[in-house]
Amino acid sequence: MDQSKTPLYSRLVGHAERKSLSFHVPGHKNGAVFHDKGQSFFNDILKLDGTEITGLDDFHSPEGVILEAEELLTDLYKTEKSFFLINGSTVGNLAMILAAVNEDDVVLVQRNSHKSIMNALRLAKARPVFISPEFNREYGVAAGLNYSSVESAIQQYPGAKALILTYPNYYGLTYDLKSLIDMAHRNHIPVLVDEAHGVHFIAGDYFPKSAVELGADLVVQSAHKTLPAMTMGAFLHYQTERVPMSKLKFYLQALQSSSPSYPLMASLDLARSYLGSYNQADLSYLKAVLQKFQVSLEQLESIRVLPGDDPLKLTIRSWSGFELQTRLEAKGIFTELADPYNVLLVLPLLKKNMAHYLQEAAANIKEVVSTIPKIVNQPESKLTDKGISTLAASYKEMENQPSEYIPLEEAAGRVCAEQIIPYPPGIPLCLPGEFITEEDIHTIIYLIGKEAKIQGGDYLHAGKINVFQSWRM
């Protein structure tokens, strides 16, 4: 198929050029009715903000340009069926898990998965078996799963109905996913992969292999993270007989808005075309630009550039990731995230001869780095290895159990009643139903001391955590 085509975007532009009179939603009437303050920025985009009128198709029952756009996506990734998502990878993770997992099913889950994975398991009322990841000492973060851990989990739980993995992690680190997929399939277990940060991996051999190429059954990708798509734009890829397509389609229409954003969908159409027309000349240009940028940073004292698997993710180590991020922001450079030791930069997927700001950024980073201590700290391990673990109570049992707030220092051995999620990257540190360990408490105190952003834990600022009254270790 011709990947240069953009059927949905082109149809929206054609409709806008007709200058038709709107007697349908949305209420801004093709931008004619809008606040004066927003006119200069919103005027053009509102002309594309249509709805399910004649010629613009129906997102939940596509037969025209939306279907054609999704068929081009399917062709690009060589799947059985690929879908546009308008509620981000979050809705993709929810839909694929609800489609694959039934109530009380045992499910093997990578413990450092995104909160949307954990929320989906709770909605499904599944019985998760968590597999602890390896600790990457170079980065000081949780990485992927090793073969022996997954093999042991399958041996302990041979009736598992799914293996849920994250690949790559937020920092762009990968692992031997192919071996895990093959092992799961030998045991008749479908593999569901949250590949939010790997949508661009099919662009060429400069990148790791995508979970789609490696044979995962269902794969969810955040198109907006590294492709030129609008926020909340994502893809879901289906290539399996192990999960019913009918259930997947039901949950996609049940969980996504019945009033989808046409500008968002059009941006997915354009992003797919951008990736589908990416060629070797583009890849060579990108590689040269990114390597020049990295070399310029590697020459700076007081920081260390960490080697990674995904060239679009660049991690900088210093004496304090949070403090370096603050100083960079003062200079107009906003990074993706900071942790106690690192800042993470998400780099652009450039095409040949495309203008960029990387050398300007390198000069500004150099200026900032000249003002920071010449100390590059080595991360401490802040990862609690819980091996292969289960919840102390099922989701059903937790529904009607009373809870209480107690001092954090007294919480070891109690069962957590809330999610504690450092964000980004959105990986839960403590989950409802899990026993709280001394290591968990030390990590929470450490993160609070570093002023890390934490979702959940409404009273952590007061030194308290929510636990169930009924259960103790």
Secondary structure, DSSP 8 states (H G I E B T S, - for coil): --TT--HHHHHHHHHHHTT----SSSTTTTTTS--GGGHHHHHHHHTT---S-TTS--TTS--SHHHHHHHHHHHHHT-SEEEEESSHHHHHHHHHHHHH--TT-EEEEETT--HHHHHHHHHHT-EEEEE---EETTTTEE----HHHHHHHHHH-TT---EEEE-S-TT-----HHHHHHHHHHTT--EEEE-TT-TTGGG-TTS---TTTTT-SEEEE-HHHHSS--TT-EEEEE--SSS-HHHHHHHHHHHS-SS--HHHHHHHHHHHHHHHT--HHHHHHHHHHHHHHHHHHHT-TT-EEE--SSTTEEEEE-S-HHHHHHHHHHTT---SEE-SSEEEEE-----TT----HHHHHHHHHHHHTTS-S-------------EEE-SS-HHHHTT--EEEEEGGG-TTEEE-S-EEETTTT--SB-TTSB--HHHHHHHHHHHHTT--EEE-TTGGGTEEEEEEEEE-
